[in-house]
Amino acid sequence: MKKTNFILAILLILAVTAVIITALIITNKVNNQDRFSVTGSGTVYAKADIANLTVGFTTGIKTTAAEATQENTKKMNRVISAIKDLGVEEKDIKTTDYRLNPIYDWTDKTGRTLKGYEVSQNVTLKIRDLDKIGDIIAKTTEQGANQIGNVSFTIDDEYELKNQARELAIEKAKEKAEKIAIEAGIKLGRVKNVYENFNSAMPMMDYSNAKLESSIGFGLGGEVMAGPSIETGQNEIKVEVTLIYAVK
């Protein structure tokens, strides 16, 4: 008797579970059937007001770690001093890489042997006066920097630009929805949900941190060369919006 009751209870639970699952499937199907989604994108363009630049120095191979560290410290202190003299504030100078590496030689006869040590250091700059980019590149190479790279341009405050792009995206999404509804013969209800995706594309110049000769800042006669011309271009601010409509 107990065994029979237990089996009946199990069957009842399974039956209730099946009913619930079926109801959920039907509900989900109905919800999917009375919804319509459309995506629109809005793009605005603006000139960058911030430049990001990586400047660094890598020593040659030195006999001792102390010798490599000393040379790097001397050169980088001069480089950073030149950067500050050109108006870049301390808060906008950040060390992003510092490495002291042993350098080895390898031969079949002797195996691995220590050749010396090398130090590499990079600082990332946030340059707010874009007219000084070329001067900073020229002056830092004069002071010994032999790595320049990862030039990128950003906008300090994109809030209003995002709002403008979002308005355009919503307007385009609504226009698209109305056109599709007319062509498909459906009636749109209220907007039930909104999803947003933001993308900011910035111009970037990548020097890949290629080593530069320290003499790059000087002409053949020893005179100081002018800094390179760096063009900022425009940044693209793009917002993509998806509108979920109810269908009447």
SEKE-42779 format. One line per 3 residues: number of its first residue (from 1); their letters; for each residue y, z, x of C-alpha. Coordinates in Angstrom, 3 decimals. Layout:
N
NUM> A> Y Z X  ...
***
This chain:
248
1> MKK> 0.000 0.000 0.000  2.403 0.952 2.787  1.541 -2.205 4.669
4> TNF> 2.270 -4.315 1.570  5.635 -2.612 1.038  6.531 -3.191 4.682
7> ILA> 5.728 -6.892 4.411  7.776 -7.188 1.213  10.716 -5.473 2.896
10> ILL> 10.552 -7.897 5.835  10.430 -10.857 3.475  13.401 -9.508 1.537
13> ILA> 15.439 -9.110 4.734  14.580 -12.647 5.816  15.530 -14.008 2.401
16> VTA> 18.910 -12.229 2.436  19.566 -13.409 5.986  18.803 -16.993 5.019
19> VII> 21.172 -16.777 2.052  23.978 -15.424 4.256  23.473 -18.101 6.923
22> TAL> 23.428 -20.847 4.296  26.635 -19.503 2.762  28.342 -19.433 6.150
25> IIT> 27.288 -23.005 6.894  28.542 -24.208 3.530  31.818 -22.303 3.914
28> NKV> 32.377 -23.704 7.389  31.601 -27.202 6.163  34.075 -26.849 3.314
31> NNQ> 36.744 -25.486 5.653  36.229 -28.386 8.031  36.404 -30.878 5.192
34> DRF> 39.796 -29.683 3.917  41.480 -29.620 7.304  43.226 -32.411 9.171
37> SVT> 44.485 -32.150 12.770  46.940 -34.341 14.636  48.432 -34.100 18.121
40> GSG> 51.882 -35.082 19.341  53.539 -34.805 22.734  57.143 -34.390 23.751
43> TVY> 58.551 -35.054 27.219  61.939 -34.303 28.728  63.157 -34.931 32.264
46> AKA> 65.449 -32.824 34.392  66.532 -32.691 38.002  64.938 -29.905 40.063
49> DIA> 67.117 -27.051 41.289  64.613 -25.357 43.613  62.827 -26.814 46.649
52> NLT> 59.713 -25.206 48.106  58.909 -25.926 51.740  56.349 -24.641 54.241
55> VGF> 57.465 -24.262 57.858  55.246 -23.048 60.661  54.255 -22.970 64.289
58> TTG> 50.929 -23.246 66.075  50.695 -22.282 69.718  48.752 -24.192 72.300
61> IKT> 45.597 -22.601 73.654  46.453 -19.479 75.663  44.297 -17.493 78.048
64> TAA> 44.654 -14.213 76.138  45.266 -13.228 72.552  48.331 -11.264 73.630
67> EAT> 49.851 -14.330 75.291  49.295 -16.468 72.175  50.714 -13.764 69.911
70> QEN> 53.769 -13.326 72.130  54.596 -17.038 72.131  54.165 -17.290 68.357
73> TKK> 56.366 -14.250 67.765  59.117 -15.644 70.000  59.123 -19.082 68.348
76> MNR> 58.769 -17.905 64.744  61.529 -15.300 65.130  63.835 -18.100 66.268
79> VIS> 62.694 -20.340 63.405  63.251 -17.651 60.764  66.633 -16.770 62.256
82> AIK> 67.686 -20.431 61.980  66.528 -20.499 58.355  68.616 -17.442 57.501
85> DLG> 71.638 -18.892 59.317  71.455 -21.846 56.929  71.814 -19.569 53.921
88> VEE> 68.209 -18.964 52.829  67.970 -15.340 51.708  65.267 -12.999 52.976
91> KDI> 63.782 -12.688 49.475  63.125 -16.442 49.544  61.197 -16.395 52.847
94> KTT> 57.533 -15.438 52.582  54.794 -15.456 55.223  51.843 -17.211 53.599
97> DYR> 49.526 -17.676 56.577  48.987 -15.921 59.916  45.898 -16.580 62.032
100> LNP> 44.773 -15.600 65.511  41.752 -17.720 66.412  39.502 -17.778 69.469
103> IYD> 38.936 -21.312 70.762  35.545 -22.205 72.237  34.104 -25.003 74.338
106> WTD> 30.507 -26.080 73.921  28.288 -27.835 76.450  24.536 -28.262 76.647
109> KTG> 24.515 -26.622 80.064  26.600 -23.517 79.447  26.469 -23.238 75.660
112> RTL> 29.483 -21.713 73.980  32.248 -20.442 76.250  35.577 -18.908 75.312
115> KGY> 38.406 -21.275 76.176  41.314 -19.169 74.944  43.254 -18.153 71.842
118> EVS> 45.557 -19.856 69.375  47.992 -18.374 66.837  49.211 -20.180 63.714
121> QNV> 51.843 -18.864 61.316  53.440 -20.416 58.233  56.292 -19.266 56.012
124> TLK> 57.064 -20.650 52.565  60.724 -21.106 51.720  62.458 -21.259 48.369
127> IRD> 65.556 -23.370 48.968  68.220 -23.060 46.273  70.783 -25.356 47.893
130> LDK> 68.999 -28.706 47.851  71.595 -30.293 50.113  70.284 -28.127 52.971
133> IGD> 66.649 -29.294 52.929  67.138 -31.883 55.660  69.173 -29.476 57.800
136> IIA> 66.486 -26.793 57.504  63.803 -29.239 58.626  65.921 -30.383 61.576
139> KTT> 67.026 -26.912 62.678  63.578 -25.329 62.440  62.001 -28.084 64.519
142> EQG> 64.765 -27.609 67.075  63.736 -23.974 67.306  60.076 -24.825 67.866
145> ANQ> 58.478 -25.313 64.444  55.707 -27.888 64.731  54.329 -27.725 61.179
148> IGN> 56.312 -28.875 58.153  54.687 -29.551 54.810  54.079 -29.020 51.104
151> VSF> 57.559 -29.980 49.928  57.771 -29.558 46.151  60.565 -29.336 43.614
154> TID> 60.737 -27.003 40.644  63.151 -25.895 37.947  64.089 -22.238 38.052
157> DEY> 64.413 -21.776 34.284  62.453 -24.186 32.094  62.808 -22.254 28.829
160> ELK> 65.328 -24.526 27.092  63.613 -27.642 28.413  60.295 -26.453 26.961
163> NQA> 61.997 -25.865 23.612  63.366 -29.404 23.611  59.968 -30.872 24.522
166> REL> 58.264 -28.769 21.834  60.669 -29.980 19.146  59.935 -33.578 20.102
169> AIE> 56.177 -32.919 20.097  56.231 -31.358 16.622  58.409 -34.162 15.266
172> KAK> 56.038 -36.812 16.628  52.963 -34.946 15.364  54.432 -34.757 11.842
175> EKA> 55.346 -38.447 11.858  51.835 -39.327 13.007  50.242 -37.091 10.365
178> EKI> 52.283 -38.615 7.553  51.500 -42.150 8.670  47.760 -41.478 8.987
181> AIE> 47.705 -39.725 5.602  49.298 -42.748 3.912  46.942 -45.193 5.618
184> AGI> 43.866 -43.040 4.905  44.841 -42.262 1.334  44.858 -38.485 1.687
187> KLG> 47.442 -35.883 0.681  48.587 -33.336 3.220  49.062 -29.708 2.358
190> RVK> 50.749 -27.025 4.407  50.398 -26.622 8.158  47.685 -23.996 8.604
193> NVY> 47.757 -23.604 12.382  49.531 -24.789 15.543  48.240 -25.108 19.106
196> ENF> 50.395 -25.773 22.148  49.620 -27.070 25.616  52.314 -27.118 28.308
199> NSA> 52.452 -29.215 31.454  55.153 -29.337 34.115  54.765 -32.171 36.599
202> MPM> 56.801 -31.756 39.765  57.554 -34.271 42.499  55.726 -33.318 45.683
205> MDY> 55.848 -34.596 49.231  52.840 -33.552 51.258  53.069 -33.680 55.021
208> SNA> 49.638 -31.985 55.138  51.036 -29.525 57.670  50.739 -32.174 60.347
211> KLE> 51.896 -30.916 63.739  55.255 -32.188 64.891  56.548 -32.359 68.431
214> SSI> 59.196 -29.730 69.104  61.545 -32.428 70.407  61.798 -34.059 66.985
217> GFG> 65.179 -32.469 66.482  66.732 -34.211 69.481  67.699 -37.759 70.340
220> LGG> 66.885 -39.484 73.587  70.164 -38.302 75.094  69.530 -34.683 74.102
223> EVM> 71.884 -34.789 71.115  70.868 -33.120 67.879  69.475 -35.556 65.333
226> AGP> 70.514 -35.509 61.700  68.050 -34.019 59.241  65.874 -36.350 57.167
229> SIE> 67.015 -37.435 53.715  64.844 -35.712 51.098  65.053 -37.087 47.546
232> TGQ> 64.368 -34.599 44.749  63.748 -37.058 41.909  63.180 -35.625 38.415
235> NEI> 60.701 -33.146 37.005  58.736 -33.925 33.871  58.457 -31.184 31.252
238> KVE> 55.741 -32.053 28.739  54.566 -30.064 25.731  51.609 -31.135 23.603
241> VTL> 51.300 -29.721 20.103  48.360 -29.914 17.693  49.078 -29.320 14.008
244> IYA> 46.282 -28.327 11.628  47.024 -29.401 8.040  45.328 -28.436 4.833
247> VK> 44.200 -31.471 2.818  44.834 -31.409 -0.936
***
